[in-house]
């Protein structure tokens, strides 16, 4: 997980091999038996294993004593490995290293040699921890009240709002027509592609009414996504299915109808179609959650009105909608980055009144211009999460690694320009949480906190959208 820019790579910390390995190998007599060496630890694997060992040994001071008895059998401790929240790639690294060190421990003939093996095993774990900023739990003020169901967000006159036409989506209409929905007595919402996938996998393509009661949501709506083939569909008894309007989706995201983003996306003159606008909202941060996080930072004195603001991987920037709601006109948007030309136009259209200009809206978050953008009070970065999403069935370790490399390279802005606060958001998956925590922990001069936030608990809104947030505070 290192960047293509070698100058900005995180400082290397040893894994299974000694730093003097190559020199010792050169001095080894010809024909001497080669020794098995473990691969290098990743930050995520090292942190997870050390944390698990500390928990099982009842404290950091007892880890060494615990490993005296545990390490010889570490390669067969399946329960230990299952408990680690790691991506497949990091789990493979941890498994390989534990196997090597377990073999060495098993070969020890006395307590002194075992102690040396345990010390060698723990040393790189502790080195990795020492190279990272300690991570604190992210605590956010929760909203006191909110709607009990999503029905308050649904309009009775969808034709008066921006409505995506469903009449040409024959596959969706035909599929829904075959569902047993006679039990439905109120309006429900479903994401068709996810529903159809579950019906194929769990019911062989033939759903029953009891199964559909769990598929069609009548209280809280499922996670919004950017894929236009899986947008929310409203099912009303006695009426034809329809897509949720742009305004309905914005209400579910907690976007204020008095703000500029609502005006931009809700306008028929918006450069984005209704489907494109909803896809942008599906890829964005839930504004209700962002608002509570920003409110927490303000209450702690870390963020004030009049703040300067910048973002990368911006989309239409739903976090800025939270800034607008809390600070009104009293903040300044200095720069952003967005590759898609139409989304860039909508982004500038929404936030131009706060100072965002075309010249300060970069096409590439990895460009030299983006990395040299002015320092701000709050910098928000929401890198592409598709390669880490569990709904992306074509994701690969290589693509995940590439996305993390791009993320690390984009953080050159933070390392160089030193914004006062940094907020990062991504999917709450092992392939992203561990590595991104490790990379952010390598940035010196900042306190780091992280936690999973969900609109249901943080914003008191009936929307399932678990996401990981990181906050860096300059010290």
Rosetta blueprint (number, residue, H / E / L):
1 X L
2 X L
3 X L
4 X L
5 X L
6 X H
7 X H
8 X H
9 X L
10 X L
11 X L
12 X L
13 X L
14 X L
15 X L
16 X L
17 X L
18 X L
19 X L
20 X L
21 X H
22 X H
23 X H
24 X H
25 X H
26 X H
27 X H
28 X L
29 X L
30 X L
31 X L
32 X L
33 X L
34 X L
35 X L
36 X L
37 X L
38 X L
39 X L
40 X L
41 X L
42 X L
43 X H
44 X H
45 X H
46 X H
47 X H
48 X H
49 X H
50 X H
51 X H
52 X H
53 X H
54 X H
55 X H
56 X H
57 X L
58 X L
59 X L
60 X H
61 X H
62 X H
63 X H
64 X H
65 X H
66 X H
67 X H
68 X H
69 X H
70 X H
71 X H
72 X H
73 X H
74 X H
75 X H
76 X H
77 X L
78 X H
79 X H
80 X H
81 X H
82 X H
83 X H
84 X L
85 X L
86 X L
87 X L
88 X H
89 X H
90 X H
91 X H
92 X H
93 X H
94 X H
95 X H
96 X H
97 X H
98 X H
99 X H
100 X H
101 X H
102 X H
103 X H
104 X H
105 X H
106 X H
107 X L
108 X L
109 X L
110 X L
111 X H
112 X H
113 X H
114 X H
115 X H
116 X H
117 X H
118 X H
119 X H
120 X H
121 X H
122 X H
123 X H
124 X H
125 X H
126 X H
127 X H
128 X H
129 X H
130 X H
131 X H
132 X L
133 X L
134 X L
135 X E
136 X E
137 X E
138 X L
139 X L
140 X L
141 X L
142 X L
143 X L
144 X L
145 X L
146 X L
147 X L
148 X L
149 X L
150 X H
151 X H
152 X H
153 X H
154 X L
155 X L
156 X L
157 X L
158 X H
159 X H
160 X H
161 X L
162 X L
163 X L
164 X L
165 X L
166 X L
167 X L
168 X L
169 X L
170 X H
171 X H
172 X H
173 X H
174 X H
175 X H
176 X H
177 X H
178 X L
179 X L
180 X L
181 X L
182 X L
183 X L
184 X L
185 X L
186 X L
187 X L
188 X E
189 X E
190 X E
191 X E
192 X H
193 X H
194 X H
195 X H
196 X H
197 X H
198 X H
199 X H
200 X H
201 X H
202 X H
203 X H
204 X L
205 X L
206 X L
207 X L
208 X L
209 X H
210 X H
211 X H
212 X H
213 X H
214 X H
215 X H
216 X L
217 X E
218 X L
219 X L
220 X L
221 X E
222 X L
223 X L
224 X L
225 X L
226 X L
227 X L
228 X H
229 X H
230 X H
231 X L
232 X E
233 X E
234 X E
235 X E
236 X L
237 X L
238 X L
239 X L
240 X L
241 X L
242 X E
243 X E
244 X L
245 X L
246 X H
247 X H
248 X H
249 X H
250 X H
251 X H
252 X H
253 X L
254 X L
255 X L
256 X L
257 X L
258 X L
259 X L
260 X H
261 X H
262 X H
263 X H
264 X H
265 X H
266 X L
267 X L
268 X L
269 X L
270 X L
271 X L
272 X L
273 X L
274 X H
275 X H
276 X H
277 X H
278 X H
279 X H
280 X H
281 X H
282 X H
283 X H
284 X L
285 X L
286 X L
287 X H
288 X H
289 X H
290 X H
291 X H
292 X H
293 X H
294 X H
295 X H
296 X H
297 X H
298 X H
299 X H
300 X L
301 X L
302 X L
303 X L
304 X L
305 X L
306 X L
307 X L
308 X E
309 X E
310 X E
311 X E
312 X E
313 X L
314 X L
315 X L
316 X L
317 X L
318 X H
319 X H
320 X H
321 X H
322 X H
323 X H
324 X H
325 X H
326 X H
327 X H
328 X L
329 X L
330 X L
331 X L
332 X E
333 X E
334 X E
335 X E
336 X E
337 X E
338 X L
339 X L
340 X L
341 X H
342 X H
343 X H
344 X H
345 X H
346 X H
347 X H
348 X H
349 X H
350 X H
351 X H
352 X H
353 X H
354 X H
355 X L
356 X L
357 X L
358 X L
359 X L
360 X L
361 X E
362 X E
363 X L
364 X L
365 X L
366 X L
367 X L
368 X H
369 X H
370 X H
371 X H
372 X L
373 X L
374 X L
375 X L
376 X L
377 X L
378 X E
379 X E
380 X E
381 X E
382 X L
383 X L
384 X L
385 X L
386 X H
387 X H
388 X H
389 X L
390 X L
391 X L
392 X L
393 X L
394 X L
395 X L
396 X L
397 X H
398 X H
399 X H
400 X H
401 X H
402 X H
403 X H
404 X H
405 X H
406 X H
407 X H
408 X H
409 X H
410 X H
411 X L
412 X H
413 X H
414 X H
415 X H
416 X H
417 X H
418 X L
419 X L
420 X L
421 X E
422 X E
423 X E
424 X E
425 X E
426 X E
427 X E
428 X L
429 X L
430 X H
431 X H
432 X H
433 X H
434 X H
435 X H
436 X H
437 X H
438 X H
439 X H
440 X H
441 X L
442 X L
443 X L
444 X L
445 X L
446 X E
447 X E
448 X E
449 X E
450 X E
451 X E
452 X E
453 X E
454 X L
455 X H
456 X H
457 X H
458 X H
459 X H
460 X L
461 X L
462 X L
463 X E
464 X L
465 X L
466 X L
467 X E
468 X E
469 X E
470 X E
471 X E
472 X E
473 X E
474 X E
475 X L
